[in-house]
Amino acid sequence: MLRAEQLKKSYKEQEVLKGIDLQVKAGEVYCLLGANGAGKSTTINIFLNFKRPSSGKVYVKDIDVNLRPQEARKHMAYIPEVVMLYPSLSGLENLNFFSQLAGYSYSKTELEQFLLSAGLQQGAIYKRMESYSKGMRQKVGIAIAISKNAGALIMDEPTSGLDPKATNEFTEIVRSFSAQGRAVLMATHDLFNAVNIGTHIGIMRRGELVHSLKTTEINARDLQKLYLETI
């Protein structure tokens, strides 16, 4: 579903990605770990066509993102660290606006169901976004992703700043995405949640994917040790 082949990115003399090979199949949750500046966000931005690679290719459902970006976007949904929504609109109004922007038209009942599926409480659906916590805003972002019916979800530090309860709720939602056959690529600093939520883990260091392994092959303590030895 998501694939990078010999992905490189340079800024003047600085090489920030050094030939990344990465694949996330349908139903897999791939967690990218690494220190700040390791190349996680750059990798994600190239998948999203926010940045162009210096060389190499990225594919979404076998569609070359650089050659056919509009078609590739139809199969992707993005959840950033901070979900940018309109504070004066309700959760449902934001969802309606962004789903229409993506070319979809849903009834009020369908929009409510997307928000409930994302874990938002019924009583919050019609409240203005300015009253929402970060966790609640993330849930609206998840609902927007669900409404796109995308086969691939890309996330950049989605649990940053969430309390343990909100993080646990987010974990369960991502697991449901995996069970539905969606591919998830997530950059995170949370090692323990990566073991809990992911099917695969990659550790990046200075633009290289140094380790790539299944979560069934490692526990949280050993992952922490490997991570600290790597970075």
NORSULDA-V24967 format. One record per residue. RES is the residue in three letters. PSI is psi as a letter, one per 20 degrees, with the letter a starting at -180 (999 if undefined). Layout:
res & psi
RES & PSI
RES & PSI
This chain:
res & psi
MET & g
LEU & p
ARG & p
ALA & p
GLU & o
GLN & l
LEU & p
LYS & q
LYS & p
SER & q
TYR & o
LYS & d
GLU & i
GLN & p
GLU & o
VAL & h
LEU & p
LYS & m
GLY & l
ILE & p
ASP & p
LEU & p
GLN & p
VAL & o
LYS & r
ALA & p
GLY & i
GLU & q
VAL & o
TYR & o
CYS & p
LEU & p
LEU & q
GLY & q
ALA & r
ASN & p
GLY & j
ALA & h
GLY & j
LYS & g
SER & h
THR & g
THR & g
ILE & g
ASN & h
ILE & h
PHE & h
LEU & i
ASN & k
PHE & h
LYS & q
ARG & q
PRO & q
SER & h
SER & r
GLY & r
LYS & q
VAL & q
TYR & q
VAL & o
LYS & l
ASP & j
ILE & p
ASP & o
VAL & h
ASN & h
LEU & h
ARG & m
PRO & h
GLN & g
GLU & h
ALA & h
ARG & h
LYS & h
HIS & j
MET & q
ALA & q
TYR & p
ILE & o
PRO & r
GLU & g
VAL & o
VAL & o
MET & o
LEU & r
TYR & o
PRO & h
SER & i
LEU & q
SER & r
GLY & g
LEU & g
GLU & h
ASN & g
LEU & g
ASN & g
PHE & g
PHE & h
SER & h
GLN & h
LEU & h
ALA & i
GLY & j
TYR & q
SER & o
TYR & q
SER & r
LYS & g
THR & g
GLU & g
LEU & g
GLU & g
GLN & h
PHE & g
LEU & g
LEU & h
SER & h
ALA & i
GLY & j
LEU & p
GLN & q
GLN & g
GLY & i
ALA & i
ILE & h
TYR & j
LYS & q
ARG & q
MET & h
GLU & i
SER & i
TYR & q
SER & r
LYS & g
GLY & h
MET & h
ARG & h
GLN & h
LYS & h
VAL & h
GLY & g
ILE & g
ALA & h
ILE & g
ALA & g
ILE & g
SER & h
LYS & i
ASN & k
ALA & q
GLY & i
ALA & p
LEU & p
ILE & p
MET & p
ASP & o
GLU & l
PRO & h
THR & j
SER & p
GLY & j
LEU & q
ASP & r
PRO & h
LYS & g
ALA & h
THR & g
ASN & g
GLU & g
PHE & g
THR & g
GLU & h
ILE & g
VAL & h
ARG & h
SER & h
PHE & g
SER & g
ALA & h
GLN & i
GLY & j
ARG & q
ALA & p
VAL & p
LEU & p
MET & p
ALA & p
THR & q
HIS & i
ASP & n
LEU & g
PHE & h
ASN & h
ALA & g
VAL & h
ASN & h
ILE & h
GLY & q
THR & h
HIS & q
ILE & p
GLY & q
ILE & p
MET & q
ARG & o
ARG & l
GLY & j
GLU & q
LEU & n
VAL & h
HIS & q
SER & o
LEU & r
LYS & q
THR & i
THR & i
GLU & i
ILE & q
ASN & r
ALA & g
ARG & g
ASP & h
LEU & g
GLN & g
LYS & g
LEU & g
TYR & g
LEU & h
GLU & h
THR & g
ILE & 999
